[in-house]
Amino acid sequence: MKKIALLAACVLFSNSLFSQQWDGATNSIGHIFRSGNVSIGTNQQLDRITLSANLRMLDGRIKFGYFPPHSTGAYNGVNSYYDIQYYNNGLYFFPSNGEITIDIVTGVTTEIVERRGLFLSNSFKVGIGTDNVDCSSCADYRLFVKDGIKTEKVKVEIAAANGWADYVFKKDYKLMPLKDLQSYIDEKGHLPEVPTTEEAIANGIELKEMNILLLKKVEELTLYTLQQQRNIDEQNKRIESLEKKLTK
């Protein structure tokens, strides 16, 4: 009977021990409250974890989602969670199949060779599908996207009035004579100011500048067309005059 009573007392004692909730020392300014939810540094218990302070993680990851059993030391290919990790001077956010790895010692460790997802660099640049955002020729760019972009609208700001191509319609604009234009095309194989195929492949094209350039060429073409129409009208008048003289 004494053994039973002693065993019951131990069970009750252990139950009360683990059911106790610590709210911090009375002289602490950053209490930890534990009552189903966890609150650190605050009396409010709004969510499962409520924090009133900065959160610092060193050499760690934050994972969200479902975690199935993974094979030892290697990713098993199941797209089941998302990672947030600081690495390579930036913050990565990617799905579990967005980290490409190669085995160094099979089943023991792996080396990260590529991350695909969202990347925020410490130079305030954003990459989608790439972390190659800092280069000597791309200092003026903020967003880098690998593969395509599908969207319904793209709006490009024009900084000043002279950034648009309507200056072509100014009275003092010098339009290249058609004979000179023909000679240029025969020699160069492309329109003036328009990059060559080799230049476009090597350097890419600026979307805003190319649209402005194309507008300029359309406006020049319009001027050429109007010029040709004036010549046609004058020729028609001369032909009509000659026909009248021949009739008389």
C-alpha positions as CSV (number, residue, x, y, z in Angstrom):
1,M,0.0,0.0,0.0
2,K,2.9,2.4,0.9
3,K,4.5,1.6,-2.5
4,I,1.3,2.5,-4.3
5,A,0.9,5.7,-2.4
6,L,4.5,6.6,-3.1
7,L,4.1,5.9,-6.8
8,A,0.9,8.0,-6.9
9,A,2.7,10.9,-5.1
10,C,5.6,10.7,-7.7
11,V,3.1,10.8,-10.6
12,L,1.3,13.9,-9.1
13,F,4.6,15.6,-8.4
14,S,5.9,15.0,-11.9
15,N,2.7,16.2,-13.4
16,S,2.7,19.4,-11.4
17,L,6.3,19.9,-12.2
18,F,5.8,19.8,-16.0
19,S,2.6,21.7,-15.9
20,Q,4.2,24.7,-14.2
21,Q,4.5,27.8,-16.3
22,W,7.4,30.2,-16.0
23,D,6.7,33.9,-16.4
24,G,10.3,35.1,-15.7
25,A,12.0,36.5,-12.6
26,T,10.3,39.5,-11.0
27,N,13.3,41.7,-11.7
28,S,13.4,40.8,-15.4
29,I,12.3,43.2,-18.1
30,G,12.0,40.6,-20.7
31,H,9.6,38.0,-19.3
32,I,8.8,34.7,-21.0
33,F,5.2,33.7,-20.6
34,R,4.2,30.1,-21.3
35,S,0.4,29.3,-21.3
36,G,-0.1,27.4,-24.6
37,N,1.2,30.4,-26.5
38,V,4.7,31.8,-26.0
39,S,5.3,35.5,-25.4
40,I,8.8,37.0,-25.1
41,G,9.4,40.5,-23.9
42,T,5.7,41.4,-23.8
43,N,2.5,40.6,-21.8
44,Q,0.5,40.2,-25.0
45,Q,-0.3,36.6,-26.2
46,L,-1.6,37.2,-29.7
47,D,-0.2,34.2,-31.5
48,R,1.6,30.9,-30.8
49,I,4.7,33.0,-30.5
50,T,4.7,36.8,-29.8
51,L,8.0,38.6,-29.7
52,S,8.6,42.2,-28.6
53,A,12.2,42.6,-29.7
54,N,14.6,41.8,-32.5
55,L,15.1,38.2,-33.6
56,R,18.6,37.2,-34.5
57,M,19.6,33.9,-36.2
58,L,23.2,33.0,-36.8
59,D,24.0,30.5,-39.5
60,G,20.5,29.1,-39.6
61,R,17.5,28.6,-41.7
62,I,13.7,29.2,-41.4
63,K,11.6,26.5,-43.0
64,F,7.8,26.6,-43.6
65,G,5.6,23.8,-44.7
66,Y,5.3,20.0,-44.5
67,F,8.4,18.0,-43.7
68,P,8.4,14.4,-44.9
69,P,11.2,12.0,-44.0
70,H,14.2,12.8,-46.1
71,S,17.0,10.5,-47.1
72,T,20.2,10.9,-45.1
73,G,22.4,13.8,-46.3
74,A,20.5,14.4,-49.6
75,Y,17.4,16.1,-50.8
76,N,14.7,13.6,-51.9
77,G,13.1,15.9,-54.5
78,V,9.7,16.5,-52.7
79,N,8.6,20.1,-53.1
80,S,7.1,20.2,-49.6
81,Y,8.4,23.3,-47.8
82,Y,10.0,26.7,-48.2
83,D,13.3,27.9,-47.0
84,I,14.5,31.4,-45.9
85,Q,18.2,31.5,-45.5
86,Y,21.0,34.1,-45.4
87,Y,23.8,33.0,-47.7
88,N,26.3,34.5,-50.1
89,N,25.7,38.1,-48.9
90,G,22.0,37.9,-49.4
91,L,18.7,36.5,-48.3
92,Y,17.2,33.6,-50.2
93,F,13.5,32.5,-50.3
94,F,13.0,29.3,-52.2
95,P,11.0,26.1,-52.3
96,S,12.6,22.9,-51.2
97,N,13.4,21.8,-54.8
98,G,15.0,25.2,-55.5
99,E,18.3,24.3,-53.9
100,I,20.5,22.3,-56.3
101,T,23.1,20.2,-54.5
102,I,25.8,17.7,-55.4
103,D,27.1,15.0,-53.1
104,I,30.7,15.5,-51.7
105,V,30.6,12.5,-49.5
106,T,27.6,10.4,-50.3
107,G,25.1,10.4,-47.5
108,V,27.1,12.7,-45.3
109,T,27.3,16.2,-46.6
110,T,26.5,18.2,-49.7
111,E,27.7,21.4,-51.3
112,I,25.2,24.1,-52.5
113,V,25.9,24.9,-56.1
114,E,22.8,26.9,-57.1
115,R,19.7,28.4,-55.5
116,R,16.6,29.2,-57.5
117,G,14.0,31.4,-56.0
118,L,13.8,34.9,-54.7
119,F,17.0,36.6,-53.7
120,L,17.6,39.9,-51.9
121,S,21.2,41.1,-51.9
122,N,22.9,43.3,-49.4
123,S,23.2,45.9,-52.2
124,F,19.4,46.2,-52.2
125,K,18.9,44.3,-55.4
126,V,16.3,41.5,-56.1
127,G,16.8,38.4,-58.2
128,I,14.2,35.9,-59.3
129,G,15.7,32.6,-60.3
130,T,19.2,34.1,-60.1
131,D,21.5,35.6,-57.5
132,N,23.8,37.1,-60.2
133,V,22.8,40.7,-59.4
134,D,26.1,42.5,-58.9
135,C,28.1,43.1,-62.0
136,S,30.1,45.9,-63.5
137,S,27.6,46.6,-66.3
138,C,24.4,46.4,-64.2
139,A,25.0,48.9,-61.4
140,D,21.8,50.9,-62.5
141,Y,19.5,47.9,-62.2
142,R,17.5,46.7,-59.2
143,L,15.5,43.6,-60.5
144,F,17.0,40.6,-62.2
145,V,14.8,37.8,-63.6
146,K,16.0,34.6,-65.2
147,D,13.8,33.2,-67.9
148,G,10.7,35.0,-69.0
149,I,8.3,37.6,-67.5
150,K,4.6,37.4,-68.2
151,T,2.5,40.4,-67.4
152,E,-0.5,42.3,-68.6
153,K,1.1,45.8,-68.3
154,V,4.5,47.4,-68.3
155,K,4.8,51.1,-67.7
156,V,8.1,52.9,-68.3
157,E,8.6,56.4,-66.9
158,I,10.0,59.0,-69.2
159,A,12.2,61.4,-67.3
160,A,11.9,64.5,-69.5
161,A,10.1,65.8,-72.6
162,N,13.3,65.6,-74.7
163,G,13.4,61.9,-73.9
164,W,10.6,61.2,-76.4
165,A,11.1,61.1,-80.1
166,D,8.6,63.9,-81.2
167,Y,11.6,66.2,-81.9
168,V,11.6,64.5,-85.3
169,F,8.6,66.6,-86.3
170,K,10.4,69.9,-85.5
171,K,10.9,72.2,-88.4
172,D,14.6,72.3,-88.0
173,Y,15.0,68.5,-87.9
174,K,17.4,67.3,-90.6
175,L,16.1,64.2,-92.3
176,M,18.7,62.1,-94.0
177,P,18.2,62.2,-97.8
178,L,16.9,58.9,-99.2
179,K,20.0,58.5,-101.4
180,D,22.3,58.8,-98.3
181,L,20.0,56.4,-96.4
182,Q,20.3,53.9,-99.3
183,S,24.1,54.1,-99.3
184,Y,24.2,53.6,-95.5
185,I,22.1,50.5,-95.6
186,D,24.1,49.1,-98.5
187,E,27.3,49.6,-96.6
188,K,26.3,48.8,-93.0
189,G,23.4,46.4,-93.4
190,H,21.1,48.1,-90.9
191,L,19.4,51.4,-90.2
192,P,21.3,54.3,-88.7
193,E,21.5,54.2,-84.8
194,V,20.0,50.8,-84.7
195,P,22.3,48.2,-83.1
196,T,23.6,45.4,-85.2
197,T,22.7,41.7,-84.6
198,E,26.1,41.1,-83.0
199,E,25.7,44.2,-80.7
200,A,22.2,43.1,-79.6
201,I,23.4,39.6,-78.8
202,A,26.5,40.8,-76.9
203,N,24.9,43.7,-75.0
204,G,21.2,43.1,-75.0
205,I,18.8,46.0,-75.7
206,E,17.3,48.7,-73.4
207,L,13.6,48.4,-73.7
208,K,12.8,52.1,-73.2
209,E,15.6,53.3,-75.5
210,M,14.7,50.8,-78.2
211,N,11.0,51.8,-78.1
212,I,12.0,55.5,-78.4
213,L,14.4,54.6,-81.3
214,L,11.7,52.6,-83.1
215,L,9.3,55.5,-82.6
216,K,11.9,57.8,-84.1
217,K,12.3,55.6,-87.1
218,V,8.5,55.4,-87.6
219,E,8.3,59.2,-87.4
220,E,11.1,59.5,-90.0
221,L,9.4,57.0,-92.2
222,T,6.2,59.1,-91.9
223,L,8.2,62.2,-93.0
224,Y,9.7,60.2,-95.9
225,T,6.2,59.1,-96.9
226,L,4.8,62.6,-96.8
227,Q,7.7,63.8,-98.8
228,Q,7.1,61.1,-101.4
229,Q,3.4,62.0,-101.4
230,R,4.2,65.7,-102.2
231,N,6.5,64.6,-105.0
232,I,3.7,62.4,-106.4
233,D,1.1,65.2,-106.2
234,E,3.5,67.5,-108.0
235,Q,4.1,64.9,-110.7
236,N,0.4,64.4,-111.1
237,K,-0.2,68.1,-111.6
238,R,2.5,68.2,-114.3
239,I,1.1,65.1,-116.0
240,E,-2.4,66.7,-115.9
241,S,-1.0,69.9,-117.4
242,L,0.8,68.1,-120.1
243,E,-2.3,66.1,-121.0
244,K,-4.3,69.3,-121.4
245,K,-1.7,70.8,-123.7
246,L,-1.6,67.6,-125.8
247,T,-5.4,67.7,-126.0
248,K,-5.4,71.3,-127.3
